[in-house]
Amino acid sequence: MGAVDKARNKAEELSGKAKEKFGEATDDKDMQQEGKADQTKSNLKDAGEKVKDAFRD
């Protein structure tokens, strides 16, 4: 997995966490769910990249 992909996935995960926390602070359930979805998407991308790396080695 390239460093750029790792950085993008991490940025997306952190953005999702921020959205989730902001949603909690403002009692915005939609924002919380969007943040959780962003985190899940990032984690799935990261897992896919790890599988690719395993087959390259």
PyMOL Python script that loads the backbone (N, CA, C, O; Angstrom):
from pymol import cmd

cmd.read_pdbstr("""\
ATOM      1  N   MET A   1       0.851  -1.168   0.000  1.00  0.00           N
ATOM      2  CA  MET A   1       0.000   0.000   0.000  1.00  0.00           C
ATOM      3  C   MET A   1       0.888   1.218   0.000  1.00  0.00           C
ATOM      4  O   MET A   1       1.851   1.307   0.762  1.00  0.00           O
ATOM      5  N   GLY A   2       0.562   2.136  -0.845  1.00  0.00           N
ATOM      6  CA  GLY A   2       1.361   3.340  -0.944  1.00  0.00           C
ATOM      7  C   GLY A   2       1.130   4.273   0.231  1.00  0.00           C
ATOM      8  O   GLY A   2       0.081   4.250   0.874  1.00  0.00           O
ATOM      9  N   ALA A   3       2.117   5.078   0.488  1.00  0.00           N
ATOM     10  CA  ALA A   3       2.030   6.023   1.593  1.00  0.00           C
ATOM     11  C   ALA A   3       0.896   7.017   1.372  1.00  0.00           C
ATOM     12  O   ALA A   3       0.253   7.461   2.324  1.00  0.00           O
ATOM     13  N   VAL A   4       0.659   7.356   0.128  1.00  0.00           N
ATOM     14  CA  VAL A   4      -0.419   8.302  -0.184  1.00  0.00           C
ATOM     15  C   VAL A   4      -1.776   7.695   0.168  1.00  0.00           C
ATOM     16  O   VAL A   4      -2.634   8.368   0.738  1.00  0.00           O
ATOM     17  N   ASP A   5      -1.964   6.423  -0.175  1.00  0.00           N
ATOM     18  CA  ASP A   5      -3.230   5.750   0.150  1.00  0.00           C
ATOM     19  C   ASP A   5      -3.422   5.668   1.657  1.00  0.00           C
ATOM     20  O   ASP A   5      -4.520   5.902   2.160  1.00  0.00           O
ATOM     21  N   LYS A   6      -2.363   5.337   2.371  1.00  0.00           N
ATOM     22  CA  LYS A   6      -2.447   5.262   3.830  1.00  0.00           C
ATOM     23  C   LYS A   6      -2.830   6.611   4.415  1.00  0.00           C
ATOM     24  O   LYS A   6      -3.671   6.696   5.310  1.00  0.00           O
ATOM     25  N   ALA A   7      -2.213   7.652   3.908  1.00  0.00           N
ATOM     26  CA  ALA A   7      -2.497   9.000   4.409  1.00  0.00           C
ATOM     27  C   ALA A   7      -3.938   9.401   4.112  1.00  0.00           C
ATOM     28  O   ALA A   7      -4.606   9.989   4.962  1.00  0.00           O
ATOM     29  N   ARG A   8      -4.417   9.087   2.920  1.00  0.00           N
ATOM     30  CA  ARG A   8      -5.807   9.415   2.563  1.00  0.00           C
ATOM     31  C   ARG A   8      -6.785   8.671   3.457  1.00  0.00           C
ATOM     32  O   ARG A   8      -7.757   9.249   3.941  1.00  0.00           O
ATOM     33  N   ASN A   9      -6.525   7.382   3.676  1.00  0.00           N
ATOM     34  CA  ASN A   9      -7.415   6.589   4.526  1.00  0.00           C
ATOM     35  C   ASN A   9      -7.424   7.120   5.955  1.00  0.00           C
ATOM     36  O   ASN A   9      -8.476   7.210   6.588  1.00  0.00           O
ATOM     37  N   LYS A  10      -6.253   7.466   6.452  1.00  0.00           N
ATOM     38  CA  LYS A  10      -6.166   7.997   7.816  1.00  0.00           C
ATOM     39  C   LYS A  10      -6.872   9.345   7.909  1.00  0.00           C
ATOM     40  O   LYS A  10      -7.564   9.612   8.892  1.00  0.00           O
ATOM     41  N   ALA A  11      -6.707  10.190   6.905  1.00  0.00           N
ATOM     42  CA  ALA A  11      -7.373  11.501   6.902  1.00  0.00           C
ATOM     43  C   ALA A  11      -8.886  11.324   6.872  1.00  0.00           C
ATOM     44  O   ALA A  11      -9.615  12.041   7.557  1.00  0.00           O
ATOM     45  N   GLU A  12      -9.355  10.367   6.075  1.00  0.00           N
ATOM     46  CA  GLU A  12     -10.796  10.117   6.003  1.00  0.00           C
ATOM     47  C   GLU A  12     -11.316   9.593   7.340  1.00  0.00           C
ATOM     48  O   GLU A  12     -12.405   9.966   7.777  1.00  0.00           O
ATOM     49  N   GLU A  13     -10.537   8.733   7.982  1.00  0.00           N
ATOM     50  CA  GLU A  13     -10.936   8.203   9.286  1.00  0.00           C
ATOM     51  C   GLU A  13     -11.013   9.326  10.324  1.00  0.00           C
ATOM     52  O   GLU A  13     -11.980   9.417  11.080  1.00  0.00           O
ATOM     53  N   LEU A  14      -9.994  10.173  10.352  1.00  0.00           N
ATOM     54  CA  LEU A  14      -9.984  11.276  11.311  1.00  0.00           C
ATOM     55  C   LEU A  14     -11.112  12.268  11.037  1.00  0.00           C
ATOM     56  O   LEU A  14     -11.711  12.807  11.967  1.00  0.00           O
ATOM     57  N   SER A  15     -11.393  12.501   9.777  1.00  0.00           N
ATOM     58  CA  SER A  15     -12.499  13.374   9.411  1.00  0.00           C
ATOM     59  C   SER A  15     -13.821  12.780   9.900  1.00  0.00           C
ATOM     60  O   SER A  15     -14.685  13.497  10.403  1.00  0.00           O
ATOM     61  N   GLY A  16     -13.964  11.488   9.751  1.00  0.00           N
ATOM     62  CA  GLY A  16     -15.166  10.807  10.226  1.00  0.00           C
ATOM     63  C   GLY A  16     -15.323  10.911  11.727  1.00  0.00           C
ATOM     64  O   GLY A  16     -16.425  11.127  12.231  1.00  0.00           O
ATOM     65  N   LYS A  17     -14.215  10.756  12.442  1.00  0.00           N
ATOM     66  CA  LYS A  17     -14.268  10.886  13.907  1.00  0.00           C
ATOM     67  C   LYS A  17     -14.675  12.300  14.302  1.00  0.00           C
ATOM     68  O   LYS A  17     -15.460  12.497  15.230  1.00  0.00           O
ATOM     69  N   ALA A  18     -14.135  13.274  13.592  1.00  0.00           N
ATOM     70  CA  ALA A  18     -14.470  14.665  13.889  1.00  0.00           C
ATOM     71  C   ALA A  18     -15.956  14.926  13.626  1.00  0.00           C
ATOM     72  O   ALA A  18     -16.625  15.580  14.426  1.00  0.00           O
ATOM     73  N   LYS A  19     -16.462  14.421  12.519  1.00  0.00           N
ATOM     74  CA  LYS A  19     -17.884  14.599  12.210  1.00  0.00           C
ATOM     75  C   LYS A  19     -18.754  13.953  13.281  1.00  0.00           C
ATOM     76  O   LYS A  19     -19.754  14.523  13.716  1.00  0.00           O
ATOM     77  N   GLU A  20     -18.352  12.749  13.700  1.00  0.00           N
ATOM     78  CA  GLU A  20     -19.126  12.044  14.716  1.00  0.00           C
ATOM     79  C   GLU A  20     -19.157  12.846  16.020  1.00  0.00           C
ATOM     80  O   GLU A  20     -20.217  13.018  16.621  1.00  0.00           O
ATOM     81  N   LYS A  21     -18.008  13.328  16.448  1.00  0.00           N
ATOM     82  CA  LYS A  21     -17.928  14.110  17.691  1.00  0.00           C
ATOM     83  C   LYS A  21     -18.697  15.418  17.574  1.00  0.00           C
ATOM     84  O   LYS A  21     -19.369  15.830  18.520  1.00  0.00           O
ATOM     85  N   PHE A  22     -18.603  16.076  16.418  1.00  0.00           N
ATOM     86  CA  PHE A  22     -19.342  17.313  16.202  1.00  0.00           C
ATOM     87  C   PHE A  22     -20.845  17.039  16.260  1.00  0.00           C
ATOM     88  O   PHE A  22     -21.602  17.818  16.839  1.00  0.00           O
ATOM     89  N   GLY A  23     -21.267  15.933  15.661  1.00  0.00           N
ATOM     90  CA  GLY A  23     -22.668  15.547  15.708  1.00  0.00           C
ATOM     91  C   GLY A  23     -23.147  15.285  17.119  1.00  0.00           C
ATOM     92  O   GLY A  23     -24.271  15.641  17.475  1.00  0.00           O
ATOM     93  N   GLU A  24     -22.290  14.656  17.933  1.00  0.00           N
ATOM     94  CA  GLU A  24     -22.633  14.425  19.332  1.00  0.00           C
ATOM     95  C   GLU A  24     -22.767  15.755  20.073  1.00  0.00           C
ATOM     96  O   GLU A  24     -23.700  15.946  20.853  1.00  0.00           O
ATOM     97  N   ALA A  25     -21.839  16.661  19.828  1.00  0.00           N
ATOM     98  CA  ALA A  25     -21.838  17.948  20.530  1.00  0.00           C
ATOM     99  C   ALA A  25     -23.050  18.801  20.160  1.00  0.00           C
ATOM    100  O   ALA A  25     -23.567  19.548  20.991  1.00  0.00           O
ATOM    101  N   THR A  26     -23.494  18.686  18.929  1.00  0.00           N
ATOM    102  CA  THR A  26     -24.613  19.510  18.468  1.00  0.00           C
ATOM    103  C   THR A  26     -25.933  18.738  18.439  1.00  0.00           C
ATOM    104  O   THR A  26     -26.960  19.262  18.008  1.00  0.00           O
ATOM    105  N   ASP A  27     -25.893  17.494  18.900  1.00  0.00           N
ATOM    106  CA  ASP A  27     -27.061  16.614  18.909  1.00  0.00           C
ATOM    107  C   ASP A  27     -27.630  16.430  17.499  1.00  0.00           C
ATOM    108  O   ASP A  27     -28.845  16.400  17.302  1.00  0.00           O
ATOM    109  N   ASP A  28     -26.730  16.309  16.533  1.00  0.00           N
ATOM    110  CA  ASP A  28     -27.101  16.107  15.129  1.00  0.00           C
ATOM    111  C   ASP A  28     -26.857  14.634  14.781  1.00  0.00           C
ATOM    112  O   ASP A  28     -25.728  14.232  14.496  1.00  0.00           O
ATOM    113  N   LYS A  29     -27.922  13.845  14.809  1.00  0.00           N
ATOM    114  CA  LYS A  29     -27.811  12.398  14.573  1.00  0.00           C
ATOM    115  C   LYS A  29     -27.321  12.081  13.158  1.00  0.00           C
ATOM    116  O   LYS A  29     -26.575  11.123  12.953  1.00  0.00           O
ATOM    117  N   ASP A  30     -27.745  12.890  12.188  1.00  0.00           N
ATOM    118  CA  ASP A  30     -27.296  12.658  10.810  1.00  0.00           C
ATOM    119  C   ASP A  30     -25.787  12.834  10.691  1.00  0.00           C
ATOM    120  O   ASP A  30     -25.121  12.045  10.021  1.00  0.00           O
ATOM    121  N   MET A  31     -25.250  13.852  11.331  1.00  0.00           N
ATOM    122  CA  MET A  31     -23.811  14.102  11.291  1.00  0.00           C
ATOM    123  C   MET A  31     -23.056  12.959  11.979  1.00  0.00           C
ATOM    124  O   MET A  31     -21.996  12.539  11.514  1.00  0.00           O
ATOM    125  N   GLN A  32     -23.606  12.463  13.081  1.00  0.00           N
ATOM    126  CA  GLN A  32     -22.975  11.333  13.769  1.00  0.00           C
ATOM    127  C   GLN A  32     -22.912  10.114  12.856  1.00  0.00           C
ATOM    128  O   GLN A  32     -21.874   9.460  12.753  1.00  0.00           O
ATOM    129  N   GLN A  33     -24.012   9.817  12.202  1.00  0.00           N
ATOM    130  CA  GLN A  33     -24.063   8.652  11.317  1.00  0.00           C
ATOM    131  C   GLN A  33     -23.134   8.821  10.118  1.00  0.00           C
ATOM    132  O   GLN A  33     -22.493   7.865   9.682  1.00  0.00           O
ATOM    133  N   GLU A  34     -23.066  10.033   9.592  1.00  0.00           N
ATOM    134  CA  GLU A  34     -22.168  10.298   8.467  1.00  0.00           C
ATOM    135  C   GLU A  34     -20.709  10.084   8.896  1.00  0.00           C
ATOM    136  O   GLU A  34     -19.911   9.525   8.145  1.00  0.00           O
ATOM    137  N   GLY A  35     -20.378  10.526  10.087  1.00  0.00           N
ATOM    138  CA  GLY A  35     -19.026  10.332  10.605  1.00  0.00           C
ATOM    139  C   GLY A  35     -18.689   8.862  10.778  1.00  0.00           C
ATOM    140  O   GLY A  35     -17.592   8.423  10.432  1.00  0.00           O
ATOM    141  N   LYS A  36     -19.629   8.107  11.311  1.00  0.00           N
ATOM    142  CA  LYS A  36     -19.408   6.663  11.479  1.00  0.00           C
ATOM    143  C   LYS A  36     -19.255   5.975  10.127  1.00  0.00           C
ATOM    144  O   LYS A  36     -18.428   5.078   9.965  1.00  0.00           O
ATOM    145  N   ALA A  37     -20.057   6.403   9.163  1.00  0.00           N
ATOM    146  CA  ALA A  37     -19.969   5.820   7.818  1.00  0.00           C
ATOM    147  C   ALA A  37     -18.608   6.120   7.187  1.00  0.00           C
ATOM    148  O   ALA A  37     -18.010   5.250   6.554  1.00  0.00           O
ATOM    149  N   ASP A  38     -18.125   7.341   7.358  1.00  0.00           N
ATOM    150  CA  ASP A  38     -16.802   7.706   6.824  1.00  0.00           C
ATOM    151  C   ASP A  38     -15.711   6.836   7.441  1.00  0.00           C
ATOM    152  O   ASP A  38     -14.798   6.387   6.750  1.00  0.00           O
ATOM    153  N   GLN A  39     -15.815   6.606   8.742  1.00  0.00           N
ATOM    154  CA  GLN A  39     -14.820   5.777   9.418  1.00  0.00           C
ATOM    155  C   GLN A  39     -14.863   4.337   8.910  1.00  0.00           C
ATOM    156  O   GLN A  39     -13.824   3.718   8.680  1.00  0.00           O
ATOM    157  N   THR A  40     -16.058   3.820   8.742  1.00  0.00           N
ATOM    158  CA  THR A  40     -16.203   2.451   8.253  1.00  0.00           C
ATOM    159  C   THR A  40     -15.645   2.316   6.842  1.00  0.00           C
ATOM    160  O   THR A  40     -14.943   1.354   6.531  1.00  0.00           O
ATOM    161  N   LYS A  41     -15.962   3.286   5.995  1.00  0.00           N
ATOM    162  CA  LYS A  41     -15.457   3.260   4.619  1.00  0.00           C
ATOM    163  C   LYS A  41     -13.932   3.288   4.610  1.00  0.00           C
ATOM    164  O   LYS A  41     -13.296   2.556   3.852  1.00  0.00           O
ATOM    165  N   SER A  42     -13.357   4.127   5.450  1.00  0.00           N
ATOM    166  CA  SER A  42     -11.908   4.221   5.535  1.00  0.00           C
ATOM    167  C   SER A  42     -11.297   2.898   6.005  1.00  0.00           C
ATOM    168  O   SER A  42     -10.288   2.446   5.464  1.00  0.00           O
ATOM    169  N   ASN A  43     -11.903   2.295   6.996  1.00  0.00           N
ATOM    170  CA  ASN A  43     -11.394   1.023   7.519  1.00  0.00           C
ATOM    171  C   ASN A  43     -11.479  -0.089   6.471  1.00  0.00           C
ATOM    172  O   ASN A  43     -10.586  -0.932   6.382  1.00  0.00           O
ATOM    173  N   LEU A  44     -12.544  -0.088   5.685  1.00  0.00           N
ATOM    174  CA  LEU A  44     -12.673  -1.093   4.629  1.00  0.00           C
ATOM    175  C   LEU A  44     -11.623  -0.900   3.543  1.00  0.00           C
ATOM    176  O   LEU A  44     -11.045  -1.868   3.048  1.00  0.00           O
ATOM    177  N   LYS A  45     -11.379   0.352   3.178  1.00  0.00           N
ATOM    178  CA  LYS A  45     -10.337   0.633   2.184  1.00  0.00           C
ATOM    179  C   LYS A  45      -8.977   0.179   2.699  1.00  0.00           C
ATOM    180  O   LYS A  45      -8.192  -0.418   1.963  1.00  0.00           O
ATOM    181  N   ASP A  46      -8.709   0.464   3.961  1.00  0.00           N
ATOM    182  CA  ASP A  46      -7.436   0.088   4.570  1.00  0.00           C
ATOM    183  C   ASP A  46      -7.280  -1.436   4.584  1.00  0.00           C
ATOM    184  O   ASP A  46      -6.202  -1.955   4.296  1.00  0.00           O
ATOM    185  N   ALA A  47      -8.344  -2.140   4.916  1.00  0.00           N
ATOM    186  CA  ALA A  47      -8.299  -3.606   4.927  1.00  0.00           C
ATOM    187  C   ALA A  47      -8.037  -4.147   3.527  1.00  0.00           C
ATOM    188  O   ALA A  47      -7.263  -5.088   3.356  1.00  0.00           O
ATOM    189  N   GLY A  48      -8.678  -3.555   2.534  1.00  0.00           N
ATOM    190  CA  GLY A  48      -8.462  -3.982   1.150  1.00  0.00           C
ATOM    191  C   GLY A  48      -7.026  -3.769   0.715  1.00  0.00           C
ATOM    192  O   GLY A  48      -6.443  -4.612   0.033  1.00  0.00           O
ATOM    193  N   GLU A  49      -6.466  -2.657   1.104  1.00  0.00           N
ATOM    194  CA  GLU A  49      -5.065  -2.380   0.760  1.00  0.00           C
ATOM    195  C   GLU A  49      -4.125  -3.366   1.452  1.00  0.00           C
ATOM    196  O   GLU A  49      -3.116  -3.767   0.873  1.00  0.00           O
ATOM    197  N   LYS A  50      -4.442  -3.754   2.670  1.00  0.00           N
ATOM    198  CA  LYS A  50      -3.610  -4.724   3.394  1.00  0.00           C
ATOM    199  C   LYS A  50      -3.660  -6.091   2.714  1.00  0.00           C
ATOM    200  O   LYS A  50      -2.654  -6.797   2.655  1.00  0.00           O
ATOM    201  N   VAL A  51      -4.820  -6.455   2.208  1.00  0.00           N
ATOM    202  CA  VAL A  51      -4.940  -7.724   1.481  1.00  0.00           C
ATOM    203  C   VAL A  51      -4.086  -7.675   0.220  1.00  0.00           C
ATOM    204  O   VAL A  51      -3.389  -8.638  -0.099  1.00  0.00           O
ATOM    205  N   LYS A  52      -4.138  -6.559  -0.492  1.00  0.00           N
ATOM    206  CA  LYS A  52      -3.306  -6.405  -1.686  1.00  0.00           C
ATOM    207  C   LYS A  52      -1.831  -6.541  -1.327  1.00  0.00           C
ATOM    208  O   LYS A  52      -1.077  -7.211  -2.033  1.00  0.00           O
ATOM    209  N   ASP A  53      -1.421  -5.909  -0.236  1.00  0.00           N
ATOM    210  CA  ASP A  53      -0.028  -5.975   0.200  1.00  0.00           C
ATOM    211  C   ASP A  53       0.378  -7.402   0.537  1.00  0.00           C
ATOM    212  O   ASP A  53       1.498  -7.820   0.243  1.00  0.00           O
ATOM    213  N   ALA A  54      -0.528  -8.144   1.151  1.00  0.00           N
ATOM    214  CA  ALA A  54      -0.205  -9.523   1.528  1.00  0.00           C
ATOM    215  C   ALA A  54       0.075 -10.381   0.296  1.00  0.00           C
ATOM    216  O   ALA A  54       0.936 -11.261   0.335  1.00  0.00           O
ATOM    217  N   PHE A  55      -0.641 -10.132  -0.787  1.00  0.00           N
ATOM    218  CA  PHE A  55      -0.432 -10.921  -2.001  1.00  0.00           C
ATOM    219  C   PHE A  55       0.811 -10.470  -2.768  1.00  0.00           C
ATOM    220  O   PHE A  55       1.374 -11.235  -3.552  1.00  0.00           O
ATOM    221  N   ARG A  56       1.231  -9.241  -2.542  1.00  0.00           N
ATOM    222  CA  ARG A  56       2.447  -8.752  -3.198  1.00  0.00           C
ATOM    223  C   ARG A  56       3.701  -9.346  -2.572  1.00  0.00           C
ATOM    224  O   ARG A  56       4.715  -9.530  -3.244  1.00  0.00           O
ATOM    225  N   ASP A  57       3.622  -9.641  -1.291  1.00  0.00           N
ATOM    226  CA  ASP A  57       4.816 -10.154  -0.582  1.00  0.00           C
ATOM    227  C   ASP A  57       5.066 -11.609  -0.799  1.00  0.00           C
ATOM    228  O   ASP A  57       6.029 -12.156  -0.263  1.00  0.00           O
TER     229      ASP A  57
END
""", "prot")
cmd.dss("prot")
cmd.show_as("cartoon", "prot")
cmd.util.cbc("prot")
cmd.orient("prot")
